[in-house]
Amino acid sequence: MLADYGRHMHLGVLPPYRAGVVGDPAWMTDFAQMVEGLGVESLYLVEHVGIAAEYAAEYPYSDSGQMPLPSDCPIPDPLDLTAFLVARTTKLRFGTGVLVAPHHHPLILAKRLATLSVLSEGRISAGFGVGWMREEIEATGSDFSRRGKQATEMLQALRVALEDDPAGFAGEFFSFDPMHVFPRPVAPIALHVGGHSPAAARRAGLVADGFHPLGLDNETLTERWNLARATAESAGRDPEALELSVTLGASGVTPTAVAELAELGVSRIVCSTAGEDFASIESVLREAVSATS
């Protein structure tokens, strides 16, 4: 049973990756401490193992099909960066928006997440997507056309490794005999599914604790959320235990927007930030905190 943080609107923050500052340890320390001081619930970090020198224009969240980050943008490993920032904060929670599931083996990832849980005293959650860049996913050894099925199984095996002792799993993509995986998490680690497709919504309802879609209008968001909840119920899981998160530009986090999203079932807004000017970022985040309080 996951800890209940209440039904009010939580606020997460994405750092300004496009500004090229997320790989700067001093800047990120100041940023994390600033958002913690404002009362922000969580800091979300993203993953790309690498950006292909040439890739098909298939990014689903822009009209051009090209991702908005430049190819030389520093994208530190999100779990390593979490470990660094955990040591520099006391209350701020950390999530991923998102880890690319096909890159990860569930046993290795369980060890990393459990270690972070211990080091942070339970301030960890993890979000997962199937990835969109064929070249990146194939470079780390996964079949792009089967990444969805692999992601679902990876999450199933990851939950076993995090929650069972000993943990054993037999699947199509991952199999391991019963293993003791220590340290154990000090608190349940929420596993969320990102994405925008019906398959992502079904995956969230089947194996996850939450759904974090991106780029959906309110009508489609409602359809996907209803699908996630229906899938959970069909699988014998409690749909009321699922959390719904969305990503929104920080300046768009207004009282009106918060009220509308709450009516749709959203319980967390992860707001994206831009630029590297602390005063400007702090000002807009202060308004977002006020709107969600």
PLY file of the C-alpha trace (Angstrom):
ply
format ascii 1.0
element vertex 293
property float x
property float y
property float z
element edge 292
property int vertex1
property int vertex2
end_header
0.00 0.00 0.00
1.51 3.30 -1.06
1.79 6.20 1.34
-1.16 8.57 0.98
0.04 12.13 0.41
-3.50 13.41 0.29
-5.74 14.38 -2.59
-4.69 18.01 -2.94
-2.73 19.07 -6.01
0.97 18.21 -5.74
3.52 20.27 -7.65
6.58 18.82 -9.33
9.22 20.68 -11.33
11.33 19.84 -14.36
14.63 21.77 -14.49
15.42 23.82 -17.61
17.25 21.21 -19.69
17.29 23.40 -22.81
19.40 25.98 -20.98
22.25 23.47 -20.79
22.64 23.85 -17.01
21.42 20.50 -15.69
24.91 19.05 -15.86
26.32 21.87 -13.70
26.58 20.57 -10.11
26.60 24.01 -8.48
23.65 25.26 -10.53
21.59 22.15 -9.87
22.34 22.24 -6.16
21.10 25.82 -5.98
18.08 24.96 -8.11
17.05 21.95 -6.01
17.45 23.89 -2.78
15.49 26.80 -4.21
12.49 24.67 -5.29
12.57 22.82 -1.96
12.51 26.15 -0.14
9.44 27.20 -2.11
7.54 24.14 -0.90
7.59 22.24 -4.20
6.85 18.55 -3.66
9.17 16.94 -6.19
11.90 17.38 -8.78
11.61 15.34 -11.98
14.57 14.30 -14.13
14.66 12.85 -17.64
16.66 10.14 -19.39
18.39 9.80 -22.74
21.33 7.40 -22.88
22.40 9.10 -26.09
21.03 11.14 -28.97
21.57 9.56 -32.36
23.68 11.70 -34.69
20.91 11.13 -37.24
17.45 9.99 -36.26
14.06 9.70 -37.93
11.80 12.65 -37.18
9.38 10.73 -34.96
9.27 12.78 -31.74
5.54 12.66 -30.91
5.25 15.96 -29.04
6.30 18.47 -31.71
4.95 19.25 -35.16
8.42 18.91 -36.69
9.04 15.44 -35.28
12.32 16.72 -33.83
12.92 16.82 -30.09
13.33 20.38 -28.73
16.64 19.66 -26.97
19.83 20.26 -28.97
21.91 17.15 -29.61
24.73 18.43 -27.39
22.46 19.26 -24.44
23.80 17.77 -21.18
21.36 15.10 -19.95
22.95 13.53 -16.86
21.87 10.08 -15.78
18.71 10.83 -13.78
19.35 8.34 -10.97
22.95 9.42 -10.48
21.82 13.05 -10.45
19.10 12.13 -7.95
21.71 10.62 -5.62
23.76 13.80 -5.86
20.78 16.05 -5.09
19.32 13.85 -2.36
22.43 14.61 -0.32
21.82 18.34 -0.75
18.13 18.44 0.20
16.05 17.24 3.13
12.37 17.13 2.10
12.26 17.32 -1.70
11.03 14.18 -3.41
12.52 12.92 -6.68
10.91 11.29 -9.70
11.77 10.49 -13.29
9.86 11.81 -16.24
10.76 9.34 -17.64
13.22 6.47 -17.51
13.30 4.70 -20.89
12.21 1.21 -19.84
13.89 -0.78 -22.66
17.31 0.36 -21.43
16.90 -1.26 -18.01
17.18 -4.70 -16.43
14.72 -5.00 -13.51
17.19 -6.52 -11.03
19.84 -3.86 -11.64
17.26 -1.11 -11.54
15.73 -2.50 -8.33
19.15 -2.32 -6.69
19.62 1.30 -7.79
16.14 2.43 -6.74
16.32 0.65 -3.39
19.70 2.25 -2.71
18.25 5.66 -3.50
15.29 4.93 -1.23
17.64 4.22 1.68
19.88 7.22 0.99
16.92 9.59 0.62
14.88 8.11 3.48
12.08 7.25 1.10
11.93 10.32 -1.16
11.91 8.36 -4.43
9.43 7.45 -7.14
10.06 6.39 -10.73
8.28 7.03 -14.01
8.78 4.94 -17.15
8.17 5.30 -20.86
8.79 3.03 -23.83
10.93 5.59 -25.65
10.44 7.05 -29.09
13.94 7.18 -30.65
14.42 3.90 -32.48
18.14 4.46 -32.93
18.75 4.97 -29.20
16.71 1.94 -28.12
18.29 -0.37 -30.67
21.76 0.88 -29.66
21.25 -0.59 -26.18
20.04 -3.93 -27.49
16.23 -3.84 -27.47
13.79 -4.58 -30.28
12.05 -1.28 -30.98
8.92 -2.99 -32.31
8.47 -4.98 -29.06
9.47 -2.31 -26.57
5.95 -1.91 -25.20
5.59 -5.56 -24.24
9.12 -5.52 -22.84
8.35 -2.42 -20.76
5.26 -4.02 -19.24
7.21 -7.13 -18.28
10.11 -5.08 -16.96
7.75 -3.22 -14.62
6.20 -6.47 -13.44
9.63 -7.92 -12.70
10.83 -4.69 -11.10
7.90 -4.71 -8.67
8.72 -8.30 -7.73
12.37 -7.39 -7.13
11.41 -4.37 -5.01
8.65 -6.01 -2.97
9.44 -9.74 -2.65
12.24 -11.43 -0.74
13.47 -13.62 -2.21
12.46 -12.29 -5.62
12.10 -14.60 -8.60
10.60 -14.01 -12.02
10.06 -16.01 -15.20
9.06 -14.10 -18.31
9.73 -13.74 -22.00
12.26 -10.92 -21.68
13.51 -11.34 -18.10
13.99 -14.40 -15.92
15.85 -14.82 -12.65
15.85 -17.44 -9.92
14.88 -16.30 -6.41
17.31 -13.61 -5.32
17.84 -11.60 -2.13
18.15 -7.98 -3.25
19.42 -5.80 -0.42
19.14 -3.11 0.81
15.36 -3.09 0.77
13.49 0.18 0.08
12.61 2.00 3.28
9.21 2.93 1.83
7.16 1.69 -1.15
8.49 3.13 -4.41
5.69 4.38 -6.65
6.06 3.25 -10.26
4.34 5.47 -12.82
3.88 5.06 -16.57
4.40 7.95 -18.95
3.17 8.23 -22.52
0.13 9.35 -24.45
-1.20 6.22 -26.17
-3.99 3.82 -25.19
-1.28 1.18 -24.68
0.44 3.41 -22.13
-2.86 3.94 -20.28
-3.50 0.21 -20.18
0.05 -0.43 -18.96
-0.45 2.07 -16.15
-3.65 0.38 -15.04
-2.18 -3.09 -15.29
1.17 -2.74 -13.52
1.77 0.79 -12.23
0.78 3.09 -9.38
0.14 6.10 -11.59
-0.21 7.48 -15.10
1.74 10.49 -16.40
0.61 11.29 -19.95
2.09 14.08 -22.04
0.65 16.27 -24.75
-3.05 15.36 -24.41
-6.01 17.72 -24.62
-8.55 17.46 -21.81
-10.93 15.22 -23.74
-8.23 12.73 -24.66
-6.74 12.92 -21.17
-10.12 11.91 -19.75
-10.39 9.00 -22.21
-6.91 7.72 -21.34
-7.47 8.11 -17.59
-10.75 6.23 -17.78
-8.98 3.47 -19.73
-6.20 3.23 -17.11
-8.75 2.98 -14.31
-10.88 0.43 -16.15
-7.80 -1.68 -16.87
-6.83 -1.60 -13.20
-10.30 -2.70 -12.15
-10.34 -5.53 -14.72
-6.98 -6.71 -13.35
-8.34 -6.82 -9.82
-6.50 -3.68 -8.75
-7.97 -0.64 -6.99
-8.40 2.20 -9.53
-8.70 4.67 -6.66
-5.08 3.92 -5.74
-3.82 5.24 -9.10
-2.40 8.76 -9.35
-2.75 10.96 -12.43
0.04 13.45 -13.18
0.40 15.87 -16.10
3.17 18.14 -17.35
2.47 21.84 -17.88
4.59 24.90 -18.54
5.26 26.66 -15.24
3.56 29.87 -16.34
0.42 27.89 -17.15
-0.03 26.69 -13.56
-2.82 29.11 -12.65
-5.70 28.66 -10.18
-8.09 28.19 -13.10
-5.89 25.54 -14.75
-5.39 23.75 -11.44
-9.14 23.65 -10.79
-9.86 22.30 -14.28
-7.21 19.60 -14.00
-8.38 18.59 -10.54
-11.87 18.08 -11.96
-10.34 15.66 -14.48
-8.73 13.64 -11.69
-5.21 15.08 -11.84
-3.42 15.06 -8.49
0.03 16.25 -9.59
1.22 18.91 -12.02
4.86 18.67 -13.09
5.75 22.10 -14.41
8.55 22.66 -16.87
10.89 25.61 -16.47
12.92 27.59 -18.99
16.06 29.71 -18.97
18.77 29.85 -16.33
17.88 33.09 -14.56
17.09 32.15 -10.97
15.04 35.25 -10.23
12.71 34.62 -13.16
12.35 30.90 -12.44
11.76 31.51 -8.74
9.09 34.11 -9.49
7.06 31.86 -11.78
7.45 28.87 -9.46
6.29 30.94 -6.51
3.08 31.66 -8.46
2.70 27.97 -9.31
3.10 26.99 -5.66
0.45 29.53 -4.71
-1.92 28.21 -7.37
-1.63 24.62 -6.15
-1.76 25.37 -2.41
0 1
1 2
2 3
3 4
4 5
5 6
6 7
7 8
8 9
9 10
10 11
11 12
12 13
13 14
14 15
15 16
16 17
17 18
18 19
19 20
20 21
21 22
22 23
23 24
24 25
25 26
26 27
27 28
28 29
29 30
30 31
31 32
32 33
33 34
34 35
35 36
36 37
37 38
38 39
39 40
40 41
41 42
42 43
43 44
44 45
45 46
46 47
47 48
48 49
49 50
50 51
51 52
52 53
53 54
54 55
55 56
56 57
57 58
58 59
59 60
60 61
61 62
62 63
63 64
64 65
65 66
66 67
67 68
68 69
69 70
70 71
71 72
72 73
73 74
74 75
75 76
76 77
77 78
78 79
79 80
80 81
81 82
82 83
83 84
84 85
85 86
86 87
87 88
88 89
89 90
90 91
91 92
92 93
93 94
94 95
95 96
96 97
97 98
98 99
99 100
100 101
101 102
102 103
103 104
104 105
105 106
106 107
107 108
108 109
109 110
110 111
111 112
112 113
113 114
114 115
115 116
116 117
117 118
118 119
119 120
120 121
121 122
122 123
123 124
124 125
125 126
126 127
127 128
128 129
129 130
130 131
131 132
132 133
133 134
134 135
135 136
136 137
137 138
138 139
139 140
140 141
141 142
142 143
143 144
144 145
145 146
146 147
147 148
148 149
149 150
150 151
151 152
152 153
153 154
154 155
155 156
156 157
157 158
158 159
159 160
160 161
161 162
162 163
163 164
164 165
165 166
166 167
167 168
168 169
169 170
170 171
171 172
172 173
173 174
174 175
175 176
176 177
177 178
178 179
179 180
180 181
181 182
182 183
183 184
184 185
185 186
186 187
187 188
188 189
189 190
190 191
191 192
192 193
193 194
194 195
195 196
196 197
197 198
198 199
199 200
200 201
201 202
202 203
203 204
204 205
205 206
206 207
207 208
208 209
209 210
210 211
211 212
212 213
213 214
214 215
215 216
216 217
217 218
218 219
219 220
220 221
221 222
222 223
223 224
224 225
225 226
226 227
227 228
228 229
229 230
230 231
231 232
232 233
233 234
234 235
235 236
236 237
237 238
238 239
239 240
240 241
241 242
242 243
243 244
244 245
245 246
246 247
247 248
248 249
249 250
250 251
251 252
252 253
253 254
254 255
255 256
256 257
257 258
258 259
259 260
260 261
261 262
262 263
263 264
264 265
265 266
266 267
267 268
268 269
269 270
270 271
271 272
272 273
273 274
274 275
275 276
276 277
277 278
278 279
279 280
280 281
281 282
282 283
283 284
284 285
285 286
286 287
287 288
288 289
289 290
290 291
291 292
